Amino acid sequence: MNSHTSSNESNKLVVTMFAGKGGVGKTTCAAATALHHATQGEDTLILSTDPTPSLSHIYETRAKEKPQRVAAGLYLTELGMNEVKQMWDRKFGREVYAVFSSLVSVAYEEFSDFITSILPGLRDEFMVDYIKEMVRGEKYRNIVWDTAPLGQTLGLLQTPAMLSHHLKPAPRIYSRLKLGADTRRSVLDIIRGWDKLSHEDIDFLRGEVSFVLVTIPEALAVEQLDGIFGELHQLDVKIERLVINNVVKDTSSPFLRTKADQQQKYIELIRRKYQQIDIVELPLLPHEIKGLDALKEIGKSLFPGP
């Protein structure tokens, strides 16, 4: 460590969010990054908010505890709908249920299952909030976050603002609809609270999270990059690194040479359009990426030595 680096800077927790369309290898990149940090002696948590998580499969671990120890200094947790419902319950669930149950006869569990599965952005909202609270806890040196496919994630954080906008035509109804004897808050007050939470979480993403975007050198994936950058730009979120995965480096056969030539035009296009971003290429490997040894191999490309 540089002797002039302040202790506050050197101990600052780093949150790295891996994002991208489905099937480009972002989970593998996230797993390799987390393992790299852990092998550097930094306590690291890797967590998945993907509805169909695969980190346990990639790390070849079967433990069920959360978080589970994967290797020295490396811990894994995969957050699902149960955790979302717990966060929903703790933040707003009981209050909102009080409103609906006064109008419709419905059990709380049934209501909770419905609202957390059907309401857009709810899962993402509380996942971001959960990670923000973990950062405040300062238990780890690094948090590596493997997200759902990008189209299902960041834009949905604006759901509470959307709800608030659509409720404006009937403020007298909603402002007078109270939640019973336990609270005097109205529906609009609750949604304003949710909106406030959303703004705090977006500020957290902007100021305390490092974004890594993963793609592959193929036509559709490259075409989708503009949309991804546009979505992030709307939230004033900047991508600090772009990983081009599955790049053919071995051209020892006609098939591989042809594949490499096809990829090269897309790689050149990516580098030309996004030259202001740190870009790293990961080679296509001849074997499945599973287990710590294979992930360390990926880590060497993600974090090349001097």
MIKEFI-919997 format. One record per residue (C-alpha): residue number from 1; x, y, z. Coordinates in nm, 3 decimals, padded with zeros to 5 digits, m for minus. Example, Ala and Ser with C-alpha at 12.3 -4.5 7.8 and 13.67 -1.06 7.14 Angstrom:
# MIKEFI-919997
 seq      px      py      pz
   1  01.230 m00.450  00.780
   2  01.367 m00.106  00.714
***
This chain:
# MIKEFI-919997
 seq      px      py      pz
   1  00.000  00.000  00.000
   2  00.124  00.350 m00.076
   3  00.253  00.509  00.243
   4  00.076  00.834  00.153
   5 m00.266  00.668  00.122
   6 m00.493  00.759  00.411
   7 m00.627  00.476  00.626
   8 m00.982  00.583  00.543
   9 m00.917  00.550  00.168
  10 m00.734  00.218  00.197
  11 m01.010  00.066  00.409
  12 m01.300  00.195  00.200
  13 m01.535 m00.084  00.100
  14 m01.563 m00.139 m00.276
  15 m01.891 m00.249 m00.435
  16 m01.863 m00.383 m00.790
  17 m02.180 m00.451 m00.986
  18 m02.164 m00.683 m01.289
  19 m02.433 m00.617 m01.544
  20 m02.522 m00.728 m01.894
  21 m02.769 m00.917 m02.104
  22 m02.832 m01.282 m02.031
  23 m02.580 m01.541 m02.152
  24 m02.273 m01.318 m02.188
  25 m02.082 m01.459 m01.890
  26 m02.129 m01.186 m01.630
  27 m02.176 m01.439 m01.348
  28 m01.847 m01.608 m01.437
  29 m01.672 m01.269 m01.445
  30 m01.824 m01.173 m01.110
  31 m01.718 m01.505 m00.955
  32 m01.361 m01.469 m01.084
  33 m01.340 m01.109 m00.960
  34 m01.456 m01.200 m00.611
  35 m01.208 m01.489 m00.593
  36 m00.928 m01.258 m00.706
  37 m01.001 m01.010 m00.427
  38 m01.015 m01.291 m00.170
  39 m00.678 m01.430 m00.282
  40 m00.535 m01.082 m00.227
  41 m00.624 m01.118  00.141
  42 m00.937 m00.901  00.123
  43 m01.256 m01.035  00.285
  44 m01.504 m01.044  00.000
  45 m01.875 m01.114 m00.031
  46 m02.021 m01.214 m00.365
  47 m02.396 m01.202 m00.391
  48 m02.645 m01.277 m00.662
  49 m02.978 m01.108 m00.717
  50 m03.050 m01.310 m01.030
  51 m03.386 m01.494 m01.002
  52 m03.206 m01.803 m01.138
  53 m02.869 m01.782 m00.959
  54 m02.578 m02.001 m01.069
  55 m02.292 m01.892 m00.846
  56 m02.312 m02.206 m00.631
  57 m02.282 m02.413 m00.949
  58 m01.981 m02.215 m01.074
  59 m01.803 m02.236 m00.738
  60 m01.903 m02.603 m00.705
  61 m02.038 m02.559 m00.356
  62 m02.351 m02.715 m00.209
  63 m02.370 m02.545  00.130
  64 m02.706 m02.381  00.206
  65 m02.617 m02.133  00.478
  66 m02.618 m01.762  00.391
  67 m02.354 m01.642  00.354
  68 m02.154 m01.959  00.289
  69 m01.776 m01.977  00.295
  70 m01.641 m02.066 m00.050
  71 m01.268 m02.017  00.013
  72 m01.041 m01.828  00.250
  73 m01.185 m01.477  00.275
  74 m01.460 m01.544  00.020
  75 m01.830 m01.568  00.110
  76 m02.133 m01.626 m00.109
  77 m02.501 m01.547 m00.074
  78 m02.780 m01.581 m00.329
  79 m03.081 m01.366 m00.250
  80 m03.424 m01.485 m00.359
  81 m03.789 m01.400 m00.314
  82 m03.791 m01.499  00.054
  83 m03.540 m01.225  00.130
  84 m03.736 m00.979 m00.082
  85 m04.056 m01.054  00.110
  86 m03.876 m01.008  00.441
  87 m03.745 m00.669  00.330
  88 m04.086 m00.571  00.194
  89 m04.245 m00.670  00.523
  90 m03.993 m00.472  00.724
  91 m04.015 m00.157  00.510
  92 m04.375 m00.120  00.393
  93 m04.559 m00.450  00.373
  94 m04.772 m00.433  00.685
  95 m04.881 m00.075  00.622
  96 m04.981 m00.138  00.261
  97 m05.157 m00.459  00.363
  98 m05.364 m00.262  00.614
  99 m05.502 m00.056  00.325
 100 m05.582 m00.347  00.097
 101 m05.727 m00.568  00.371
 102 m05.971 m00.291  00.460
 103 m06.106 m00.313  00.104
 104 m06.055 m00.679  00.013
 105 m06.051 m00.993  00.225
 106 m05.704 m01.140  00.171
 107 m05.452 m01.314  00.399
 108 m05.122 m01.135  00.452
 109 m04.906 m01.417  00.310
 110 m05.119 m01.435 m00.004
 111 m05.104 m01.057 m00.040
 112 m04.727 m01.053  00.017
 113 m04.664 m01.329 m00.237
 114 m04.872 m01.143 m00.494
 115 m04.725 m00.797 m00.443
 116 m04.360 m00.907 m00.440
 117 m04.399 m01.110 m00.756
 118 m04.622 m00.881 m00.963
 119 m04.510 m00.526 m00.877
 120 m04.229 m00.418 m01.113
 121 m03.912 m00.299 m00.946
 122 m03.991 m00.422 m00.597
 123 m03.732 m00.698 m00.602
 124 m03.466 m00.467 m00.744
 125 m03.554 m00.187 m00.502
 126 m03.502 m00.393 m00.191
 127 m03.198 m00.573 m00.327
 128 m03.024 m00.238 m00.375
 129 m03.136 m00.129 m00.031
 130 m03.010 m00.455  00.120
 131 m02.667 m00.407 m00.038
 132 m02.658 m00.046  00.077
 133 m02.720 m00.159  00.435
 134 m02.446 m00.422  00.404
 135 m02.204 m00.149  00.296
 136 m02.295  00.052  00.603
 137 m02.219 m00.256  00.814
 138 m01.853 m00.255  00.697
 139 m01.807 m00.630  00.743
 140 m01.632 m00.690  00.410
 141 m01.357 m00.519  00.213
 142 m01.526 m00.596 m00.121
 143 m01.880 m00.674 m00.228
 144 m01.920 m00.819 m00.578
 145 m02.277 m00.808 m00.703
 146 m02.403 m01.038 m00.979
 147 m02.729 m00.889 m01.106
 148 m03.023 m01.014 m01.305
 149 m03.007 m00.949 m01.681
 150 m02.984 m00.573 m01.712
 151 m03.323 m00.516 m01.873
 152 m03.483 m00.644 m01.552
 153 m03.284 m00.428 m01.313
 154 m03.200 m00.059 m01.297
 155 m03.485  00.108 m01.485
 156 m03.735 m00.058 m01.253
 157 m03.597  00.136 m00.957
 158 m03.811  00.425 m01.076
 159 m04.136  00.234 m01.008
 160 m04.236  00.432 m00.695
 161 m04.206  00.760 m00.883
 162 m04.426  00.613 m01.154
 163 m04.686  00.504 m00.898
 164 m04.683  00.846 m00.735
 165 m04.738  01.009 m01.074
 166 m05.037  00.787 m01.154
 167 m05.195  00.853 m00.817
 168 m05.193  01.230 m00.863
 169 m05.534  01.243 m01.038
 170 m05.703  01.121 m00.720
 171 m05.515  01.283 m00.431
 172 m05.824  01.348 m00.222
 173 m05.918  00.981 m00.221
 174 m05.574  00.849 m00.137
 175 m05.475  01.124  00.105
 176 m05.786  01.048  00.314
 177 m05.748  00.671  00.305
 178 m05.583  00.605  00.642
 179 m05.436  00.282  00.767
 180 m05.632  00.224  01.086
 181 m05.562  00.284  01.451
 182 m05.190  00.197  01.440
 183 m05.086  00.479  01.208
 184 m05.219  00.800  01.060
 185 m05.016  00.767  00.739
 186 m05.204  00.773  00.409
 187 m05.135  00.568  00.100
 188 m04.969  00.869 m00.061
 189 m04.744  00.910  00.244
 190 m04.633  00.549  00.215
 191 m04.560  00.584 m00.155
 192 m04.368  00.904 m00.088
 193 m04.161  00.709  00.162
 194 m04.096  00.443 m00.098
 195 m04.007  00.714 m00.349
 196 m03.758  00.860 m00.100
 197 m03.603  00.516 m00.054
 198 m03.575  00.483 m00.432
 199 m03.391  00.815 m00.464
 200 m03.151  00.717 m00.182
 201 m03.080  00.385 m00.353
 202 m03.017  00.546 m00.691
 203 m02.778  00.793 m00.522
 204 m02.601  00.491 m00.370
 205 m02.566  00.332 m00.715
 206 m02.429  00.655 m00.859
 207 m02.183  00.733 m00.585
 208 m02.069  00.408 m00.425
 209 m02.097  00.132 m00.685
 210 m01.846  00.052 m00.958
 211 m02.021 m00.081 m01.272
 212 m01.871 m00.349 m01.495
 213 m02.056 m00.434 m01.814
 214 m02.001 m00.772 m01.978
 215 m02.067 m00.843 m02.345
 216 m01.958 m01.078 m02.623
 217 m01.827 m00.995 m02.974
 218 m02.140 m01.088 m03.166
 219 m02.383 m00.877 m03.369
 220 m02.684 m00.886 m03.135
 221 m02.482 m00.828 m02.820
 222 m02.302 m00.530 m02.974
 223 m02.631 m00.381 m03.098
 224 m02.771 m00.409 m02.745
 225 m02.483 m00.208 m02.596
 226 m02.628  00.127 m02.704
 227 m02.954  00.047 m02.524
 228 m02.768 m00.059 m02.210
 229 m02.556  00.256 m02.206
 230 m02.869  00.463 m02.266
 231 m03.050  00.301 m01.974
 232 m02.757  00.366 m01.743
 233 m02.719  00.721 m01.875
 234 m03.080  00.797 m01.779
 235 m02.989  00.716 m01.420
 236 m02.662  00.912 m01.448
 237 m02.469  00.591 m01.382
 238 m02.128  00.549 m01.542
 239 m01.970  00.222 m01.655
 240 m01.608  00.200 m01.542
 241 m01.513 m00.123 m01.720
 242 m01.631 m00.318 m02.023
 243 m01.545 m00.687 m02.048
 244 m01.555 m00.853 m02.391
 245 m01.598 m01.222 m02.315
 246 m01.537 m01.537 m02.522
 247 m01.278 m01.384 m02.755
 248 m01.115 m01.642 m02.981
 249 m00.736 m01.621 m02.941
 250 m00.643 m01.965 m03.074
 251 m00.655 m01.957 m03.457
 252 m00.498 m02.298 m03.518
 253 m00.788 m02.424 m03.732
 254 m00.986 m02.277 m04.025
 255 m01.299 m02.272 m03.809
 256 m01.127 m02.076 m03.530
 257 m00.964 m01.836 m03.777
 258 m01.301 m01.762 m03.935
 259 m01.460 m01.712 m03.593
 260 m01.178 m01.482 m03.482
 261 m01.210 m01.273 m03.800
 262 m01.585 m01.236 m03.744
 263 m01.529 m01.129 m03.385
 264 m01.255 m00.882 m03.469
 265 m01.483 m00.638 m03.650
 266 m01.712 m00.624 m03.347
 267 m01.421 m00.585 m03.107
 268 m01.285 m00.295 m03.314
 269 m01.632 m00.135 m03.319
 270 m01.664 m00.167 m02.940
 271 m01.319 m00.020 m02.882
 272 m01.390  00.268 m03.119
 273 m01.731  00.357 m02.972
 274 m01.640  00.317 m02.606
 275 m01.275  00.418 m02.604
 276 m01.323  00.629 m02.290
 277 m01.390  00.311 m02.088
 278 m01.139  00.056 m01.963
 279 m01.189 m00.246 m02.193
 280 m01.056 m00.595 m02.125
 281 m01.083 m00.906 m02.342
 282 m01.134 m01.254 m02.198
 283 m01.027 m01.549 m02.412
 284 m01.265 m01.825 m02.509
 285 m01.147 m02.128 m02.314
 286 m01.176 m02.487 m02.435
 287 m01.330 m02.608 m02.111
 288 m01.626 m02.526 m01.889
 289 m01.561 m02.258 m01.627
 290 m01.636 m02.431 m01.299
 291 m01.440 m02.450 m00.977
 292 m01.173 m02.231 m00.820
 293 m00.886 m02.326 m01.052
 294 m01.080 m02.235 m01.366
 295 m01.195 m01.907 m01.209
 296 m00.836 m01.820 m01.116
 297 m00.749 m01.862 m01.485
 298 m01.020 m01.609 m01.575
 299 m00.891 m01.381 m01.300
 300 m00.548 m01.364 m01.466
 301 m00.709 m01.206 m01.772
 302 m00.933 m00.975 m01.570
 303 m00.643 m00.858 m01.352
 304 m00.322 m00.889 m01.555
 305 m00.001 m00.827 m01.365
 306  00.230 m00.533 m01.432
***
